[in-house]
Amino acid sequence: MDKLDDWVQEAVADFSKATDSAALEDAKAKYLGKQGRITEQMKSLAALPPEQKKQAGAAINQAKARIELALNARREALAEASLQTKLEAEAIDVTLPGRRLGRGGIHPVMRTWMRIENIFTRVGFDVADGPEIENDWYNFTALNSPENHPARSMQDTFYLEGGLLLRTHTSPMQVRYARQHIQRYAGQADMPEIKVIAPGRTYRVDSDATHSPMFHQFEGLWIGTEVSFADLKSVYTHFLHAFFERDDMVVRFRPSYFPFTEPSAEVDMMFEAGPLKGRWLEIAGSGQVHPTVIRNFGLDPEKYMGFAFGSGLERLTMLRYGVKDLRLFFDGDIRFLQQFA
């Protein structure tokens, strides 16, 4: 039986030397495998006399149990060591500052939108909002562009079923707002002047570095009994100086054509300093509201007159911040947008 005690001691020593599961299984096979020492001893019991077999078998089983106990203890120790190593490798240092969520910011085009509203409301203009899905009458016909009018080809758009379309400009809001204004003050002797801007999204089939199928625009409208083209020049020139916060600019009104104004003018501006010095930049379309459009408002063009203008928000934003490609506003590149946060 001394031999069995020695084997138990050797097994404990071999198990202790094993540094991983594979080495431990190899050491186990030496004692408990099919050809292991304990297994061979169990096989040898068959050759012993019955009176010795019982005593020898009990001794062998006791040695086997001690070896299995040592084996399981070593397995648990290796598993614990492996887990500890993994935990240390994947540990999170809770003493470090946490990862904060990124702070959002106002999109540069929305900054322009808010700035425009602020400038015009300070000089008495209302702000109107309306549907982006329009019908043909508000988008074209009421604005002096009847069916088959050549000006419609300048505003290719996205048509929907039922005679609807995605609006090509925010000008339909001039008609909607004016008609609502007239209804609001119906029956009163003196109707207040119509002074409104209408910023919003518009849609045309166009896409390049300076155009987008979806873009933002704002319209301005001032209708009264004594509103002249001189008022248009004064209001829009004031807006440009306030928007760009610069006095070193020249503004000119260049004759042009729009079906809903007559006379009509493109508005150009030129900076007298900086990277754009000496370069004329087209910034808006404008003009005295056409008598047909006044009539579609529900007013008498012999009594009421006024002006309208429209500008693209993206173009104003590009000029204010020095952005050269309009598509950057819609790419969703955080690196670009973080400059405005």
Phi, psi and omega in degrees: 000340178300327180299319179296320177298319179297318180296321178300315180296319179295320180298315178301318180294316180295320179296322180295330181282338181293127183258354177208175185296322181297316179294324180294320179293325176296317179294324178299316182301330180297333184245322187244003179287179182299329177252015183289166185297313182294320179297318179295323178295321178297322179294328183287348180297332183297334183272354183274153175295153183305323183290336179266336186299319183294315182293318181292319181297319179298320180294318180295317179298323178294318178296319179299317180296321180293321179293316179297324178297317178294321180298312181295323178297320180290323177300315180296322180295318179293320179296319178296319180294321179295317179296319180296318178298317180295318180297320180294323181289327183257013186294146175252124179282100183288355178277347180279156177298145179289161177279115183278149174290142180295145179273133178280174179211171179277129180301143183302324178293322177292328174300317178297316179304310181296322181293319179297314179301318181297317182294315185282325178294333179289341178249024169094011180270143170277167176241125182245149178226145183206185187292143175272339172263115187244167170260167187299324185296311181291322186282327184233298191300313181295340180259028174067031175234074182293174181304139181072008175291133183300335181294338180295328181293344178281349184232057175306136186219186180258111182268145180243174178289156176078021179077014179263164179204161171282127188301142181268349177201171178269007180301329177306333180292337174299313181293312182300312183294317182298316181294321177295321180298316181295318178296322182297323183252020179299137179090349179273147183295316182241110178276131178300153178298153175268114178227111186207148167242151182226092176275154178168179179275144177224167189220133173212155181279087184199138181200115172197197185295338181239006179222151179222146177302329174241128179213174183247144183216156171225138179253150173234142181217132175224114182237133177198192180268343183224037179264126186242175177296331178297324177295321177301312181298319181293314183295313185286326176296318176301317180301313182298317179296320181288321183292313183273351180054043180219144176257350184272061178218153176243135180243135177227151177249113186256127182307138181209195179223130168221139183294338185261002176226151178198113001286164182238156181208141168275142178258123177245154174222157180217129176277148180261004177205164177092185184299331182262016182304131175078007182250122178284132182237124177287128188236341183194162169250148185202175175161173175280131186301132183296141179305325179297320179292318176303317180295322178289339171295331186106019182243162178272114181293347176283340182252320184252144176210171180172193183225163176220156176209160178211139180222153176273130181293323180297320180295316177298320180294318179299318181289322182292321185254001177074031178272133186259343182233115183301330184296339178298332181293337187243001181285340181074022179282114183301324181300322178288314185290333181296340179295339184253000183287000000 
